[in-house]
């Protein structure tokens, strides 16, 4: 059986299983969506948002790109943010990176790692800038894998900070005290998620950082 044929067959089995567990699920989903969170994650095939959170259809509004980045001038991510915040009224935005991220590793390795992938290279520009800014800090890691995983955390924090300055977010904070911003990292080796950073709406009014979230930011 061809791979794509198997996927279509598995869809029928999945749909039947879902209806058996919850007979009205597809009728409810057909009526509309009201997800609690926007998930901004990496495209990596090993990090499926719903499965690793054991979330049901309709609970997460999902955007994925290489290295889970937020670009202010990217109409794709901006339109997703606009719809999630202003139309769906999500209460949470989760930026989820993952250890061993290939995009982060390419940015950390430098050299010719991205020469054959010019679009990816351009997309990862802000990660390369982050690596350059933290060069001295990253020098204390002897293993490439350790350096990559540290940048994975720094990058998640950077995306949360970037979101916290965007008018789409700050306007919503002023209007309805939401959404909260969560920075998570997924460990491929254990299957576990960890929160490494958080920004709450009241920070817009000058609240100070919680020490527990300063750990990863300080390196």
C-alpha positions as CSV (number, residue, x, y, z in Angstrom):
1,X,0.0,0.0,0.0
2,X,1.3,3.5,-0.9
3,X,1.9,5.9,1.9
4,X,-0.8,8.3,0.9
5,X,-3.3,5.5,0.5
6,X,-2.5,4.4,4.0
7,X,-3.1,7.9,5.3
8,X,-6.6,8.1,3.7
9,X,-7.4,4.6,5.1
10,X,-6.2,5.7,8.6
11,X,-8.4,8.7,8.4
12,X,-11.5,6.6,8.1
13,X,-10.3,4.5,11.1
14,X,-9.6,7.6,13.1
15,X,-13.0,9.2,12.3
16,X,-14.8,6.0,13.3
17,X,-12.9,5.8,16.5
18,X,-13.6,9.4,17.4
19,X,-17.3,8.9,16.7
20,X,-17.4,5.8,18.8
21,X,-15.8,7.6,21.8
22,X,-17.9,10.8,21.3
23,X,-20.9,10.4,18.8
24,X,-21.5,14.1,18.5
25,X,-18.0,15.4,18.1
26,X,-18.0,16.1,14.4
27,X,-21.4,17.9,14.6
28,X,-20.1,20.2,17.3
29,X,-16.8,20.8,15.3
30,X,-18.9,21.6,12.2
31,X,-20.7,24.3,14.1
32,X,-17.5,26.3,14.8
33,X,-14.4,26.5,16.8
34,X,-13.5,28.1,20.2
35,X,-9.9,27.1,20.9
36,X,-8.4,28.3,24.2
37,X,-4.9,28.8,22.8
38,X,-2.9,29.7,19.8
39,X,0.1,27.3,19.4
40,X,3.2,28.6,17.5
41,X,5.4,25.7,17.0
42,X,8.2,24.2,14.8
43,X,7.4,22.3,11.6
44,X,9.4,19.3,12.8
45,X,7.4,16.2,12.1
46,X,8.3,14.8,15.5
47,X,6.5,17.6,17.4
48,X,2.7,17.2,16.7
49,X,1.0,19.8,18.9
50,X,-2.3,18.0,19.6
51,X,-0.7,14.6,20.3
52,X,2.0,15.8,22.7
53,X,-0.6,17.7,24.7
54,X,-3.3,15.1,24.4
55,X,-5.5,17.8,23.1
56,X,-8.8,17.2,21.4
57,X,-9.8,18.7,17.9
58,X,-10.9,22.3,18.4
59,X,-8.7,23.0,21.5
60,X,-5.7,24.5,19.8
61,X,-5.4,27.0,16.9
62,X,-2.0,26.1,15.3
63,X,0.6,27.9,13.3
64,X,4.0,26.2,12.6
65,X,7.2,27.3,10.9
66,X,10.8,26.4,11.0
67,X,12.2,27.1,14.5
68,X,8.9,28.5,15.8
69,X,9.6,32.1,14.9
70,X,7.5,35.3,15.0
71,X,8.3,37.8,12.3
72,X,6.5,41.2,12.6
73,X,6.7,41.6,8.8
74,X,5.4,38.1,8.0
75,X,1.8,38.4,6.8
76,X,1.3,34.7,7.5
77,X,2.1,34.7,11.2
78,X,0.5,38.2,11.6
79,X,-2.8,37.1,10.1
80,X,-2.8,34.0,12.3
81,X,-2.2,36.2,15.4
82,X,-4.9,38.7,14.3
83,X,-7.5,36.0,13.8
84,X,-6.6,34.1,17.0
85,X,-6.6,37.3,19.2
86,X,-9.4,39.4,17.6
87,X,-11.7,36.8,16.2
88,X,-11.2,33.7,18.3
89,X,-10.4,35.6,21.5
90,X,-7.8,33.0,22.6
91,X,-6.7,33.3,26.3
92,X,-3.3,31.9,25.7
93,X,-0.5,32.0,23.2
94,X,2.1,29.2,23.4
95,X,5.4,29.3,21.6
96,X,6.9,25.8,21.7
97,X,10.4,25.0,20.6
98,X,12.1,21.6,20.9
99,X,15.4,20.3,21.9
100,X,17.6,19.2,19.0
101,X,15.9,21.6,16.6
102,X,17.5,21.4,13.1
103,X,16.8,25.0,12.3
104,X,18.4,26.2,15.5
105,X,21.4,23.8,14.9
106,X,21.9,25.2,11.4
107,X,21.9,28.8,12.8
108,X,24.3,27.8,15.6
109,X,26.7,25.9,13.3
110,X,27.0,28.7,10.8
111,X,29.4,28.4,7.9
112,X,27.9,26.7,4.8
113,X,25.1,24.9,6.7
114,X,22.4,26.9,5.0
115,X,24.1,27.8,1.7
116,X,21.9,25.4,-0.3
117,X,18.7,26.6,1.5
118,X,18.5,30.4,0.9
119,X,14.8,30.7,2.0
120,X,15.5,28.9,5.2
121,X,18.6,31.0,5.7
122,X,16.6,34.2,5.4
123,X,13.9,32.9,7.7
124,X,16.5,32.1,10.4
125,X,18.1,35.5,10.3
126,X,16.8,36.5,13.8
127,X,18.2,33.2,15.3
128,X,21.6,33.9,13.7
129,X,21.5,37.4,15.2
130,X,20.6,35.9,18.6
131,X,23.5,33.4,18.4
132,X,25.9,36.3,17.5
133,X,24.7,38.4,20.4
134,X,25.2,35.5,22.9
135,X,28.5,34.3,21.4
136,X,30.4,34.7,24.7
137,X,27.7,33.0,26.7
138,X,27.5,30.1,24.3
139,X,31.3,29.6,24.4
140,X,31.0,27.9,27.7
141,X,29.3,24.9,26.1
142,X,31.7,22.2,24.8
143,X,29.1,20.1,23.0
144,X,27.2,21.3,20.0
145,X,24.0,19.6,21.3
146,X,24.2,21.5,24.6
147,X,24.7,24.8,22.7
148,X,21.7,24.1,20.4
149,X,19.4,23.2,23.3
150,X,20.4,26.4,25.1
151,X,19.6,28.5,22.1
152,X,16.3,26.7,21.7
153,X,15.3,28.1,25.1
154,X,16.7,31.5,24.4
155,X,14.8,31.6,21.1
156,X,11.5,30.7,22.7
157,X,12.1,33.5,25.2
158,X,12.9,35.9,22.4
159,X,9.7,35.1,20.6
160,X,7.6,35.7,23.7
161,X,9.3,39.0,24.2
162,X,8.7,39.9,20.6
163,X,5.0,39.0,20.9
164,X,4.8,41.1,24.0
165,X,5.7,44.3,22.0
166,X,3.3,43.7,19.1
167,X,0.3,45.9,19.0
168,X,-2.0,43.0,18.3
169,X,-1.0,41.6,21.7
170,X,-0.7,44.8,23.7
171,X,-4.0,46.2,22.5
172,X,-5.7,42.9,23.6
173,X,-3.9,43.2,26.9
174,X,-5.4,46.6,27.4
175,X,-8.9,45.6,26.2
176,X,-9.4,42.2,27.9
177,X,-6.3,41.3,30.0
178,X,-5.5,38.4,27.6
179,X,-3.8,36.5,26.2
180,X,-1.1,35.1,28.5
181,X,2.1,34.2,26.7
182,X,3.8,30.9,27.4
183,X,7.3,29.7,26.3
184,X,7.5,25.9,26.2
185,X,10.3,23.5,25.2
186,X,9.6,19.9,24.1
187,X,12.1,17.2,24.8
188,X,12.2,14.6,22.0
189,X,14.1,12.2,24.2
190,X,11.4,12.0,27.0
191,X,8.3,13.3,25.3
192,X,7.9,15.9,28.1
193,X,7.0,19.6,27.8
194,X,8.6,22.3,30.0
195,X,7.6,25.9,30.5
196,X,10.7,28.1,30.5
197,X,9.1,31.5,30.3
198,X,5.8,33.3,30.8
199,X,4.4,36.8,30.3
200,X,1.1,37.8,31.8
201,X,-1.0,40.7,30.6
202,X,-0.4,42.7,33.8
203,X,3.2,43.0,32.7
204,X,2.0,45.6,30.3
205,X,1.3,47.8,33.4
206,X,4.8,47.5,34.8
207,X,4.6,44.3,36.9
208,X,8.1,42.8,37.6
209,X,9.3,39.5,36.3
210,X,9.0,36.4,38.5
211,X,12.4,35.1,39.4
212,X,11.6,31.6,38.2
213,X,11.2,32.8,34.7
214,X,14.5,34.6,34.7
215,X,16.5,31.4,34.9
216,X,16.5,30.6,31.2
217,X,16.8,34.2,30.1
218,X,19.9,34.8,32.2
219,X,21.5,31.6,30.8
